[in-house]
Amino acid sequence: MNNKFFITGLPRSRTAWFSAFMTASGYMCLHEGLNGCRSIEEYKKKIKHVSDSNTGIILVGAPIDRPILVIHREDRHDGLFDNVDLNKIKGLHVEFSDIHDRIEEIFTYLTGDKIDWVIYNIFKYLNITTMINMDAESAKALLNEAN
């Protein structure tokens, strides 16, 4: 059983939803785990024993050493993410509109386990958003390290 994974995509591609769903399914998964980290090394320590569902990972190019789900959502580009090419990331690529149809494949890819349909059906139609405030100073430090 694999216990650690990454989930990424453009903003509003269900990263908060996946974090909550995967955690409820028994796989501790942060949402925007990069937030508050001043270096990639600090981030790697933070996620050593947990997973992360994170839009920022695609901006800083942190090393990805575990299964990664890449969610594509063409209608969600904005200035910050205009030059991001999700296709360069090795992993399971899924269109936002196909998440429901491919959820069993996604879950097994990330965890190596079978999905719990009871938990999934509780989450299926929930719209989960975050109220997190991004730490601007940490974001600047990470972007500077990446460049």
N, C-alpha and C positions, 0 to 999 in steps of 0.2 A: 504494500500500500504506500503510495506517495503522499506525503503530508504537506508538501510545499509547492506552490505554483504562483504564477503571475497572471493577472488579467489586465488587459489594457485596451485602449481605444480612444477615440476623440471624446471630448466632453459630451455628456448626456447620452452615453452609449450603454447605460445600465451598470456602470462600475460600482456604484453604491448598492444597487440591488444585488449584484453578484456577491459583494462583500457580506451582506446580511444573509443571503440565502446559503452561501457556503459555510458561514459560521454556524447558522442554525442546523446545518447538515453535519456538523461535527468537525469542520475544518476551519480553524481560526484564521480569519482573513481580514486584514486591515483594509481601510479605505483611505487612499491618498497617504500611504505610509511615508512618502518622501517629505511630507509637510513637517517642518520643524528641524529637519536634518541639514546640517551645514556642509556635509561632504558625502560623497558616495560611500566612503568607508563607514561613516556613522549610520547611513541607511542600511548597509549590509549587516551591521551588528543588530540593528533594530528588527530586521526581518529574518534573522538567523533561524528562528524556530517557528515562524508564522508565514502565511502567504500574504499577498498584497494585490489589491485591485486598484489600479492607479493610472490616471491619464498622464501624469507628469513623467513617468518612466521613459516615454517615447521622446521627450525633449532632452533629457540629460544623458541618454545612452548608457545607463547603468548596466553592468554585466548581467545577463539573464542566464542563470545556470539551472533552470528548472522548467517544467512545462509551462507554456504561455498560451493563453487564449487572446487572440487579436480580434476585436470587434470593429467591423467596418460600418460606418454610417456616413454616407456621402453628403447628407443634408446638414451636417454639423461642422462645417469648416468656419473658422473665424481667423482673424489676423495672426494670432499666436501659433496656430496649427496649420497654416496654409501650406507650408513647405514640408510637412511631415508625410513621409511615404511609409505607410503601415506595411506595405508588401515586402519591405526589406527585413522585417522581423520574422525569424523562424518560429513557427508554431502552428497552432490550429487557427485558421482564419475563418470567421463566420460573419455573415451579413447580419446587421441588427435585426432585420425583418425575419431572419431565419432562426433566431435564438430558440423560440418555442419548439419548432420542428426538430431542432438538433440538440435539445437540452440533455438527452440521455448520452449522446456521443460526447458532448462537452464535459459533462460530469465525469464520465469514465476516463476521458483523456486527462483531465486535471488530477484525478484522485486514484485511478486504478480500481475504483469501487463502483458498485451499482447505485444508481440514484434512489433515494427514498421518495417515492411518489406522493406520499402523504405530506411531507415537508414541502415538496415542490408545489403541490396544489394549493397550499396555504399562501405561498409567495407569488404564484403565477401572475396574478392580476394586480399586485401591489405596485404602486408608484413610489419608490423610495428615493428621497433626495437628501442631500447633506446640508448642514448649516455650518460647515467648517469654514473658518477664515484662514486663507492661506498665509503663511508666514513669508512676507515679501523679502525680508533680508535673507532668509534661508534659501528661497527660490533663486535670488540673485547669485548667491554663493555657489549653488549647484550648477546654474547655467554657466557661470564663469569657469568652473572646474571642467565642464563638458566641452567648452570651447577652447 
